[in-house]
Amino acid sequence: MKHQHWIRSAAIAGVIVLLTTGCSVLGTGKKSDIDAPPKTGTEADVKTTSAAVTIDMADENTSQMTVYVQDAKGFVTPLSLGLPKTVSVAKTTLEYMIAGGPVQSLLPNGFQALLPEGTKVISLNVKADKTAVVDFSKEFLNYDEKNERKLLEAITWNLTNFPTVDKVQLRVNGKDLTEMPKNHTPLDTPLARTMGINLEKAEDAEFGQSTPVTLYFLNQNDQDYKYYVPVTRLVKRTDNVAQAVVDQLIKGPDAKKGLAAVLNGATEVKSVKPAADGLVTVDFSNKLLGSDQKASADALQSVILSLTENTGYKQVQIKVDGALKITSSDGQNYNKPVLRPAHINPSKL
């Protein structure tokens, strides 16, 4: 009965609908990480990796870490903040996702934390099967009902940044949560990135016959701080996830949601070719380039973020009409394969 309730909730409310697709958000089943410390395969990684993330040189006591918060339009968004170095990096990031806590002074205008005020992270432990078990205090249950799914997305995507974590199990005061108490989202199986983030469905896709792709579009707050927002879109079922990602980036964001496109709608893709060595190559026509013969830096970063998120490939080679000599609008050279950025959306207060 629990399983039936889960699928029914998915179909109606879009909660974990991806369980019905049989497809992984990452396409190949491999996992790429945003702001993840190097993998060594032990539980201790999540607890002792502060030295492995980029250090803010302005303060030797802080490190750049990613937290997932809500922006002014209601999107769950990653931000890279300079947080205090601690023994448990993952636990620290969760603590900086609590409303009314120390994160408030670090957030750009319009952003807010999703974990309820007063929540305490009692413990965070990672099991051998890469499930992170998080035990919250009872204040965790005082969330806004309309934010139930957003809260789950933020926690899950935050913890699965770390390569030692694939799944997340929630507890309150030492007891497993089997469902959320307000909208009754089922939690009888651990949460994973396959739940998507900022979920939406393409008009021509059907629940149960779709493939999820997570796309990075642009948003901006009222102080001209520009940042990427991940959106998981259900599209017509396909085995060519990399091609679907680029096609959907060209299609652009849902016009009703206020996000900005990263690729011009006239952009043409000549080929998308994954290779066995962890590299995917995308060849665009020269319509990718502006009048100055440079490619938009925002567009190139979005392509790299979106492809590495969905395919598991670690590097992206971008070409234009088969040529490698590409310069972005911010003066960066893209002649060689590019790795996924270590940090997304560094805060600019």
Salt bridges, closest charged atoms under 4 A:
ASP33 OD1 - LYS31 NZ 2.46
ASP35 OD1 - HIS343 ND1 2.90
GLU43 OE2 - LYS47 NZ 3.40
GLU95 OE2 - LYS91 NZ 2.76
ASP129 OD2 - LYS167 NZ 3.71
GLU139 OE2 - LYS138 NZ 3.47
ASP144 OD2 - LYS146 NZ 2.52
GLU153 OE2 - ARG149 NE 2.64
ASP166 OD2 - LYS130 NZ 3.85
ASP176 OD1 - ARG171 NE 2.53
GLU179 OE2 - HIS184 ND1 3.04
GLU200 OE2 - ARG233 NE 2.67
GLU200 OE1 - LYS257 NZ 2.99
ASP254 OD1 - LYS256 NZ 3.30
GLU268 OE2 - LYS287 NZ 3.14
ASP298 OD2 - LYS226 NZ 2.76
GLU309 OE2 - ARG193 NH1 3.04
GLU309 OE1 - ARG340 NH2 3.07
ASP321 OD1 - LYS270 NZ 3.26
